[in-house]
Amino acid sequence: MWLCFQAPPVNIIVGSHVWVEDPKEAWVGGEVSRINGEEVHVQAKNGKTLLQCGAFMLLHISKVFPEDTEAPPGGVDDMTKLSYLHEPGVLHNLATRYELNEIYTYTGNILIAVNPFQRLPHMYDTHMMEQYKGAGFGELSPHVFAIADVAYRAMINEGKSNSILVSGESGAGNNRDDKMLMRYLAYLGGRSGVEGRTVEQQVLESNPVLEAFGNAKTVRNNNSSRFGKFVEIQFDKSGRISGAAIRTYLLEGLVFARFQILKETITAFTFFVLHHPRIERNLSWETLKNIIT
């Protein structure tokens, strides 16, 4: 008996290319081979065995999502261009672009970033910053510089403060994009400080200190930030940086008291234990806890 199912927004017919949920691969592509009322027979394109009934699945029609067969082979740079904006379509588009090292994709005025797990220095050099300086939003490929440029131009033109929210799970690359945002804003509004060190340099140089006492090695991320950070960069009327402030919050106190030794502890303390000449490597939990606290 089927309960609480919602009909799909488009018609599904025999021969339709669709997405269906799979416990191992999240979503797999398939083709509708038969429809019996609200029951749909789907054959997987990849030929892999799905569920318990071979390469065929019997699904309720509300669990079948149409595939955008008109989407370009390389995906679209803005998810709003997709014919069907549903979870499998979004994930497939992100995966397609990721394989081409296109790690940034727009969804309207929101930028989605996928961690490339490799260095892409050409994407963040001075030449790239120059390309995005003053460019219209959407005129160039999606990029974190484009988001920073929009916020900066809106601040200059409207005379109002603007905010950029960077959010994601641990290991998604939040800290990296946060640094790139500050670098780009420093590029646009940099000015020399009183003692020769620029304000933007001082902000960027604070990152290692914050990470030393606020980051920890976790199961999924060797340098996971365990705190929130609010960075305020102040500009004068001419658009030059005049000051900055950093506020931290939500620092995890539990990480000091509940972790596997040298597995999930603050970076600075791990370094201290590993490199201090008077501390033995094989310590009991009680001894290590007394040293840290």
Secondary structure, DSSP 4 states (H G I P E B T S, - for coil): ---S----SS---TT-EEEEEETTTEEEEEEEEEEETTEEEEEESS----TTSTTEEEEEGGG-EE--TTS-TT--SBGGGSSS-SHHHHHHHHHHHHHTT--EEEETTEEEE---SS--GGGSSHHHHHHHTTPPTTTS---HHHHHHHHHHHHHHH----------STTSSHHHHHHHHHHHHHHHH----TTS--HHHHHHHHHHHHHHHHEE--SS-TTEE-SEEEEEEEE-TTS-EEEEEEEEE---THHHHSS-TTTSSBHHHHHHHHH-TTS-SS--HHHHHHHH-
